[in-house]
Amino acid sequence: MADIQQSHVAVFAFPFGSHAAPLLNLVKRLAVAAPHITFSFFNTAKSNASIFGTTNEEDGKIDNVNAYNVDDGVPEGYMFTGKPQEDIELFLSVTPNNFKKEIEKIVLETKKKITCLMTDAFLSFAADMAEEMQISWIPLWTSSAVALSVHVYTDLIRDTVGIEPTGLQGEPLNFLPGMPSALRVNDLPVEVFGDNVFSRLLHQMGQTVTRATAITMNSFEDLDPSVIVDLQAKFKQCLPLGPFNLTSPQSSETDPHGCLTWLHDQKPASVAYVSFGTITTLPPNELTALAEALEESKVVFLWSLKDSQKVNLPKGFLDRTSGRGKVVPWAPQSQILGHTATGAFVTHCGWNSVLESITGGAPMICRPGFGDQNLNAQLVSNVWGIGVVVKDGKLSKDGVMNALDLVLHKDDGKKMRGKVLVLKELAKQAVGPKGSSTKNFQALLRLVSMS
């Protein structure tokens, strides 16, 4: 066993979307619990800058977590052509050598050899690396247990419904172990059937990830119990540790635009909070339709909308709705979702947003975008019954008005709120002193310490 004083965990982040931040949150939590372990966090310079922020943040710096930059694969003076996933392709073209190179440097500098690899699950080359180095590999899956299961079973899905499942879109996924019976073939991420960079990355991950010493995930056992039981049988250890927004010390979320003060003045469960995350951009016609629906429905709303997107709002919209609507460029989302005034969350269904909505107790109106978001939206509406997907998955004026009316004013909406509050309670129990996520974190701590 390695001398406990010499434990040195190398952490590899996937620098796109909202992947790196949850991994850093988990690492910080481990670092505080195990101050004798050194954590070296490898990520691209751009991603590191966005998640570590400024070094003089008093609450951000942890002595045994050090950030290092790896090559992002973008040649000097490179002009992006605007091709989808171009930055991801460039990054993948230099992995895993970019990580190997930096690791060698850091081992020489610190004179501490690597005793464990923790990575984003997308970086499945780490399985071979860990085997070569004869150390543990502990990937983090940042989405739902259901999405992980889908990628682990991609070959079975393709064998069962084919690579182009025409005519089979409505078939239930009950041939997948533990899968909720309400899910259908057309709820699957397109990557399961595709053949682009991302599809190949996910397929490779699904085939490799079961070799891990343990898989960790930002979820909790009571959310998808049947799927998690199956994953526990497939993995050496399957450790749901979430929801992370309840376990990580939140950097004190500021409220520069006075959203919370404004919410205090609103009636309970009356406000529609609208946000599509930091990456998703709505098509202009859908943004216009959403604004028209908010205006015509007379609903009280709080909308987190980038300034650059305001050009797509109907002329005069901000003036006409200023009495009952607030549009801000940024909002403290988790605090808003936990506020008694919030009655509905209009969302793209990114996994972090779904968990924040559950832990806040707010029913969802879903307009899913890419990746796992459609699957998440179907879980929200058809499996857990804590929200509704807008008609045809796109925002139209009538579709949004109907959804707002349903969630905010109808009995169905009351039932959704009741169900989401049950899940909120289960999430709180999971991270409590005797909860499953807490026990799983202790198991992870032992693995990392003993490596």
C-alpha positions in Angstrom: 0.0 0.0 0.0 1.3 3.5 -0.8 2.5 5.5 2.1 -0.6 7.5 3.0 1.5 10.7 3.2 2.4 10.2 -0.5 -1.0 9.7 -2.0 -1.1 11.7 -5.2 -4.3 11.7 -7.3 -4.2 12.9 -10.9 -7.5 14.4 -12.0 -8.4 14.7 -15.8 -11.2 17.1 -16.7 -13.3 17.1 -19.9 -13.1 20.9 -20.7 -16.5 21.4 -22.4 -20.0 22.1 -21.4 -20.6 21.9 -17.7 -18.3 18.9 -17.2 -15.3 20.3 -15.4 -17.1 22.1 -12.6 -18.8 19.1 -10.9 -15.4 17.2 -11.1 -13.7 20.0 -9.4 -16.4 20.2 -6.7 -15.9 16.5 -6.0 -12.1 16.9 -5.8 -12.4 19.9 -3.4 -14.7 17.9 -1.2 -12.2 15.0 -1.1 -9.3 17.3 -0.6 -11.0 18.9 2.5 -11.8 15.5 3.9 -8.3 14.1 3.2 -5.8 17.0 3.6 -2.8 14.5 3.4 -3.6 13.7 -0.3 -2.3 15.8 -3.1 -4.7 16.4 -6.0 -3.3 17.6 -9.3 -6.1 18.9 -11.5 -5.4 18.7 -15.3 -7.6 20.7 -17.7 -7.2 23.2 -20.5 -6.2 26.8 -19.6 -9.5 28.2 -20.8 -11.6 25.7 -18.7 -9.4 26.1 -15.7 -9.7 29.9 -15.8 -13.5 29.6 -15.9 -13.9 27.1 -13.0 -11.1 28.2 -10.7 -11.8 31.9 -11.1 -9.4 34.3 -9.5 -6.8 32.8 -7.1 -7.5 35.4 -4.4 -11.0 34.1 -3.8 -10.7 33.2 -0.1 -13.3 30.4 -0.2 -11.9 28.9 -3.4 -8.3 28.0 -2.6 -7.6 24.6 -1.1 -3.9 23.9 -0.4 -3.8 20.3 -1.6 -5.6 21.0 -4.9 -3.3 22.3 -7.7 -4.4 23.2 -11.2 -2.3 22.5 -14.3 -3.0 23.3 -17.9 -2.9 20.8 -20.8 -2.8 21.4 -24.5 -6.3 22.1 -25.9 -5.2 21.0 -29.4 -5.9 24.4 -31.0 -2.9 25.3 -33.2 -1.5 28.8 -32.8 -3.4 31.3 -34.9 -6.1 28.7 -35.8 -9.2 30.1 -37.3 -12.4 28.2 -36.3 -14.6 27.3 -39.2 -17.8 27.1 -37.2 -18.1 23.3 -37.7 -20.1 21.7 -34.8 -17.9 20.1 -32.1 -14.7 21.5 -33.8 -13.1 22.4 -30.5 -13.9 18.9 -29.1 -12.3 17.3 -32.1 -9.2 19.4 -31.8 -8.9 18.6 -28.1 -9.4 14.8 -28.7 -6.8 14.9 -31.4 -4.1 15.6 -28.8 -5.4 13.3 -26.0 -4.1 11.3 -24.2 -0.6 12.6 -24.9 -1.4 16.1 -23.6 -2.3 14.6 -20.2 0.7 12.1 -20.2 3.1 14.9 -20.9 1.9 17.1 -18.0 1.7 14.2 -15.6 5.4 13.4 -16.2 6.4 17.0 -15.6 4.4 17.2 -12.3 5.7 13.9 -11.0 9.3 15.1 -11.5 8.5 18.5 -9.9 6.6 17.2 -6.9 8.6 13.9 -6.6 5.3 12.2 -5.9 4.3 9.4 -8.2 0.6 9.2 -9.2 -1.3 6.7 -7.0 -4.8 7.1 -8.4 -6.5 8.5 -11.6 -9.8 10.4 -11.3 -11.3 11.5 -14.6 -14.4 12.6 -16.3 -16.0 9.4 -17.6 -15.8 10.7 -21.2 -12.0 10.3 -21.0 -12.0 6.5 -21.2 -8.4 6.3 -22.4 -7.7 6.6 -18.6 -8.6 2.9 -18.3 -5.5 1.8 -20.2 -3.3 4.4 -18.5 -4.4 3.3 -15.0 -3.7 -0.3 -16.0 -0.2 0.5 -17.2 0.5 2.5 -14.1 -1.1 -0.3 -11.9 -3.3 2.2 -10.1 -7.0 2.7 -9.6 -9.2 4.5 -12.1 -12.2 6.3 -10.8 -14.3 8.1 -13.4 -17.1 10.6 -12.7 -20.3 10.4 -14.7 -21.9 13.9 -14.6 -25.4 13.0 -15.8 -28.1 10.6 -14.7 -27.9 6.9 -14.0 -30.3 6.3 -16.8 -28.1 8.1 -19.4 -25.1 6.1 -18.2 -27.0 2.8 -18.6 -28.0 3.8 -22.1 -24.3 4.3 -23.1 -23.2 1.1 -21.4 -25.9 -0.8 -23.3 -25.4 1.0 -26.7 -24.4 -2.3 -28.5 -27.5 -4.1 -27.1 -29.7 -1.2 -28.2 -28.2 -1.2 -31.7 -28.5 -5.0 -32.0 -32.2 -4.8 -30.8 -33.6 -1.9 -32.8 -30.9 -1.4 -35.5 -28.7 1.6 -36.2 -31.5 3.5 -37.8 -34.6 2.5 -35.8 -37.2 3.7 -38.3 -40.7 2.7 -37.3 -39.4 1.6 -33.9 -39.2 5.0 -32.2 -42.2 4.3 -30.0 -40.9 0.9 -28.8 -40.4 0.7 -25.0 -36.8 0.3 -23.7 -37.9 -2.6 -21.5 -35.2 -4.8 -23.1 -32.6 -2.8 -21.0 -32.1 -4.1 -17.5 -33.8 -1.9 -14.9 -35.0 0.7 -17.4 -38.2 2.5 -16.5 -41.1 1.2 -18.6 -42.2 4.7 -19.7 -39.1 5.3 -21.7 -39.1 4.8 -25.5 -36.5 4.4 -28.3 -37.1 8.0 -29.5 -36.2 9.3 -26.0 -32.6 8.1 -26.5 -29.8 10.6 -27.2 -29.1 10.8 -30.9 -25.5 9.8 -30.2 -26.6 6.3 -29.5 -27.3 5.8 -33.2 -24.9 8.4 -34.7 -21.4 8.2 -36.1 -19.8 11.6 -35.3 -17.0 12.5 -32.9 -19.3 12.6 -30.0 -21.1 9.3 -30.8 -17.7 7.5 -31.0 -16.5 9.1 -27.8 -19.6 8.0 -25.9 -19.7 4.5 -27.5 -16.0 4.0 -26.5 -16.8 5.3 -23.0 -19.8 2.9 -22.6 -17.6 -0.1 -23.6 -14.7 0.9 -21.4 -16.2 2.4 -18.2 -17.1 -0.9 -16.6 -13.4 -1.5 -16.2 -13.2 1.2 -13.6 -12.3 0.6 -10.0 -15.5 2.5 -9.1 -17.8 4.8 -11.1 -19.0 7.9 -9.3 -22.0 10.0 -10.3 -23.9 13.1 -9.5 -27.2 11.5 -8.6 -28.7 9.6 -5.6 -29.8 6.0 -5.3 -33.5 6.7 -4.7 -33.9 8.7 -7.9 -33.4 5.7 -10.3 -33.3 2.7 -8.0 -33.9 -0.1 -10.5 -31.2 1.3 -12.9 -28.7 1.8 -10.1 -29.2 -1.8 -8.9 -28.3 -3.0 -12.4 -25.3 -0.7 -12.6 -24.1 -1.9 -9.2 -24.1 -5.5 -10.7 -22.1 -4.3 -13.7 -19.5 -2.2 -12.0 -17.0 -3.2 -9.3 -18.4 -0.3 -7.3 -21.1 2.1 -8.3 -21.2 5.2 -6.1 -24.0 7.8 -6.6 -22.7 10.8 -4.5 -25.2 13.5 -5.2 -26.9 15.8 -5.6 -23.6 17.8 -5.7 -25.4 21.1 -5.2 -26.3 19.8 -1.7 -22.9 18.4 -0.9 -20.4 21.0 -2.3 -19.9 24.2 -0.4 -21.6 26.6 -2.9 -19.4 29.6 -3.6 -21.5 32.3 -2.0 -23.9 33.0 -4.9 -24.2 36.8 -5.3 -27.4 38.3 -6.5 -26.3 41.4 -8.4 -29.7 42.0 -10.1 -31.8 41.7 -6.9 -33.7 38.6 -8.0 -34.3 37.3 -4.5 -35.5 40.6 -3.1 -37.9 40.8 -6.1 -39.1 37.2 -5.4 -39.9 38.0 -1.7 -42.6 40.3 -3.0 -44.4 37.6 -5.1 -47.1 35.2 -4.1 -46.1 31.6 -3.2 -45.7 29.2 -6.3 -46.7 32.0 -8.7 -43.5 32.8 -10.6 -42.2 31.1 -13.8 -38.4 31.1 -13.7 -36.9 30.8 -17.2 -33.3 29.8 -17.9 -31.7 27.7 -20.5 -28.2 27.4 -18.9 -25.0 28.9 -20.1 -24.5 27.0 -23.3 -27.9 26.5 -24.9 -29.1 29.3 -27.2 -32.7 29.2 -28.3 -33.6 29.7 -32.0 -34.8 33.3 -32.4 -38.4 32.3 -33.4 -38.7 30.2 -30.2 -37.4 33.0 -28.0 -40.0 35.3 -29.6 -42.8 32.7 -29.0 -41.7 32.3 -25.4 -41.8 36.0 -24.8 -45.3 36.3 -26.4 -46.6 33.4 -24.2 -45.2 35.1 -21.1 -46.8 38.4 -22.1 -50.2 37.0 -23.1 -50.6 34.5 -20.2 -50.1 37.4 -17.7 -47.9 35.1 -15.6 -45.4 36.7 -13.2 -41.9 35.7 -14.5 -38.2 35.9 -13.9 -36.0 35.3 -17.0 -32.3 34.8 -17.0 -31.4 36.0 -20.6 -28.1 37.0 -22.0 -28.0 40.7 -23.2 -27.0 39.5 -26.6 -30.3 37.6 -27.0 -32.6 40.5 -26.2 -32.7 41.6 -29.9 -35.0 38.6 -30.5 -37.6 39.9 -27.9 -40.8 41.4 -29.4 -40.6 45.2 -29.7 -41.7 46.9 -26.5 -41.9 43.5 -24.6 -39.7 44.7 -21.7 -41.7 47.9 -21.1 -45.1 46.2 -21.4 -44.2 43.4 -18.9 -42.0 45.4 -16.5 -44.8 45.4 -13.9 -44.8 41.6 -13.5 -41.7 40.4 -15.2 -38.0 40.7 -14.5 -35.3 40.0 -17.2 -31.7 39.7 -16.0 -28.4 38.7 -17.6 -27.5 36.3 -14.8 -29.4 34.8 -11.8 -28.6 32.8 -8.6 -30.4 29.7 -10.0 -30.3 27.3 -7.0 -31.6 29.9 -4.6 -34.4 31.0 -7.0 -35.5 27.4 -7.5 -35.6 26.9 -3.7 -37.7 30.1 -3.2 -41.3 29.7 -2.1 -42.5 32.1 -4.9 -41.1 29.9 -7.7 -43.9 27.9 -9.2 -42.4 26.5 -12.4 -38.9 26.3 -14.0 -38.8 26.6 -17.8 -35.6 24.7 -18.6 -33.4 23.0 -21.2 -33.1 20.0 -18.8 -29.4 19.9 -18.4 -28.7 17.5 -15.6 -27.4 20.1 -13.1 -30.6 22.2 -13.7 -32.8 19.1 -13.2 -31.1 18.3 -9.9 -31.3 21.9 -8.7 -35.0 21.9 -9.6 -35.6 18.7 -7.6 -33.7 20.0 -4.6 -35.5 23.3 -4.9 -38.9 21.7 -5.1 -39.9 23.3 -8.4 -41.8 21.5 -11.2 -40.4 21.8 -14.7 -41.5 22.9 -18.1 -39.0 21.2 -20.4 -37.6 22.3 -23.8 -34.7 19.9 -24.2 -31.7 20.7 -26.5 -28.9 18.3 -27.2 -27.1 15.3 -25.6 -28.9 13.7 -22.6 -31.4 16.6 -22.3 -34.3 14.8 -24.1 -33.8 11.7 -22.0 -33.8 13.9 -18.8 -37.0 15.7 -20.0 -38.7 12.3 -20.4 -37.6 11.2 -16.9 -39.0 14.5 -15.6 -42.4 14.2 -17.3 -43.1 10.5 -17.9 -41.1 8.7 -15.1 -41.1 11.0 -12.1 -44.1 13.0 -13.0 -42.5 16.3 -11.9 -42.9 18.4 -15.0 -44.1 18.5 -18.6 -42.4 18.7 -22.0 -43.6 21.5 -24.3 -45.6 20.3 -27.3 -43.3 18.7 -29.9 -40.3 19.6 -27.8 -40.2 23.2 -29.3 -41.4 26.5 -27.9 -44.6 27.8 -29.5 -46.8 30.6 -28.0 -49.8 28.2 -27.5 -47.6 25.3 -26.3 -45.9 27.5 -23.6 -49.2 29.1 -22.5 -50.8 25.7 -22.1 -47.7 24.4 -20.1 -47.7 27.4 -17.8 -51.4 27.1 -17.2 -51.0 23.4 -16.4 -48.1 23.7 -14.0 -49.1 26.9 -12.3 -52.9 26.7 -12.1 -54.2 23.2 -12.6 -54.5 20.2 -10.3 -51.9 18.4 -12.5 -49.5 21.1 -11.5 -50.3 20.6 -7.8 -49.6 16.9 -8.2 -46.2 17.6 -9.9 -45.3 19.9 -7.0 -46.2 17.2 -4.5 -44.1 14.6 -6.3 -41.1 16.9 -6.6 -41.2 17.7 -2.9 -41.1 13.9 -2.2 -37.9 13.7 -4.3 -36.5 16.8 -2.7 -36.9 15.1 0.7 -35.2 11.9 -0.6 -32.3 13.9 -2.0 -31.9 15.6 1.4 -31.9 12.2 3.2 -29.3 10.8 0.7 -26.8 13.5 1.6 -27.7 13.4 5.4 -25.4 11.8 8.0 -26.7 8.2 7.4 -27.7 8.7 3.8 -26.7 6.6 0.8 -24.7 9.4 -0.9 -22.8 10.0 2.3 -21.9 6.3 2.7 -20.8 6.2 -0.9 -18.6 9.3 -0.4 -16.9 7.5 2.6 -16.3 4.5 0.3 -14.8 6.8 -2.3 -12.6 8.4 0.3 -11.3 5.0 1.4 -10.5 4.1 -2.2 -8.6 7.3 -2.9 -6.7 7.1 0.4 -5.7 3.5 0.0 -4.6 3.8 -3.7 
